[in-house]
Amino acid sequence: MEKSTRIANPLEVQDKKWYLIDAEGKTLGKVSVEAARILRGKSKVCYTAHQDLGDFVVIINASKIALTGNKLTDKKYYRHSGYPGGFKEERAKDLLGRKPENVLIHSVKGMLPKNKLSNIYLTRLRIYSGAEHQHQAQSPLEVSLGGRHGA
């Protein structure tokens, strides 16, 4: 058997679709995994790792996302301004209250490949803290995520 790199044929590649994920009551990991999978286009038949074949993702109700265990108090996000003494850390609870979109951006970014395509994927991610979004014209398809085990 001869190994070869599969390259998506331009005839196979469809237009980019829009997907809507409602994060209310869902865990951060489940929402992030599904968003990263759609952004990369891994569910498509013509998926190729080195080509950009993913779709757009709109996530609503980011402020109502669930974190399991003690992650609200124990999980910390770090950043640095680049200046001496510019190191900042913030608990997940505080960041969810201040900018809930950043929690999801950080999580989805960590699940994407560390290459030039990741920035392209992130430009197609739209996150809103409330239930309202401005992408009704694109008529996004709703993505259903599974609930807790046994529920």
N, C-alpha and C positions, 0 to 999 in steps of 0.2 A: 504494500500500500504506500503510495507516494503522499508525502505531507505537502500541503500547500496552504498559503494564506488566502482566506476567502475575502473577496472584495465585493461589496454590494453593487449590483448592477443599477444604473440610473433608472431603468424601467421598474425595478423592484421597489425603489424608495418612494414612499407616499408622502403627501404633504404632512406637515407637522400638525398634530391634533392637540387639543387643549383638554386637560383633565382637572377636575375639582376634587380636593380632599378636605373634608370637614374634620378638624382636629379636636372638636369638642369631646372631652371625656376619653380620648384615645391616648395611649402612651407615646412618649416622645420617640422611642425607637421604632415602633410600628409605622408611624407616620413618616419618619425619616427614611426608612428602608424602602417604602413604597415610592416615595418621591424620587429618591436616587435611582431606583430601577426604571421609572418612567423617563426621567431626564436622560439617562444613558440609552434608552431604547432596547433594553435587554429582553423585553417580551416580544419583540418583533422577530419575524422569521428571517429577515435579512440582516440581523444584528452582526456587526463587525466591530471589534474592540477599538480599532484605530480610526474609525470613521464616526462622524457626528450624525447619528440617526435618531436621536431622542426627540421627545415632545415637550410641550409646555405644561407646567404644573402650577395650579393656583391652590394655595392652602388658606382656608378661612378659620376663624375662631382660634387663632394661635394663643390668645391669652387664656384659653380654657383647656390647654393641653395638660395631661396628667404626667406626673413623675412618680415612680414607685419608690417604696422604701423611704429612706431618709435623704433622698437626693435633693429635695427642696432646700434643706439646710446644709448638707454636706458637700454637694457639688459646687465647685467654684470655677469661674471663668477668669482668665488672666489676659492682660494686655499691657503693652509698654509703649510709652509715648516716644521713646528714642532719646530722651533726655535723662541725665543722672537723677535718680530718685523718681523716675516716671513709671515705676511698676505699680499696677493696680490689680486688685483682685475683687471679685464680686460674687456673692452667693447666687445660686439659681433663682431663689425666691425673689431677691431684689431685682435681678435682670428681667424676670417674668413680669414684675410689676412695672418696670421702667420701659423696656423694649422687648416685648415677647417675641417679636420677629427674629431677633438676634439669636435666641436660643435654638430656634429651628434652623436658621442659616448655618450656625456653627455645627449642628448635628448632621445636616445633609452634606455639608462641605467635607466633613470627616469621612463620609461614606463614598465619596467620589474618588476616582483615581487621581494620584498626585502628578498630573501632567498638564500640558497646554489645553487640553479639552475641558478640564474642570471649570475654568473660568467661563467658557462658552456655555457649559451646562448651567452654571449658576445664573447666567443672564436670563435664562428661561424660567426661573423660579420666581413666583410672585407670592408673597406672604402678607396676610392681613390679620390684624389682631381681632377684628370684629367679624360679624356675619356678612357684612356688605363688601362687595368687590366690584370692580369696574370692567369686568370681562364678560358680561352677559352677551355681547355681540358675537363673541367667538363660540358661544353655546358649548361650554365645557362639559365633558362627560363626567358624571359622578363616579368616584372610586369608592367601593365599599370595603372597609377594613374589618377584619375579624375582631370580635371583642375579647374579653378575658377567657381563659380556658375554663370550660365547664359552664359558661354563662350563655 
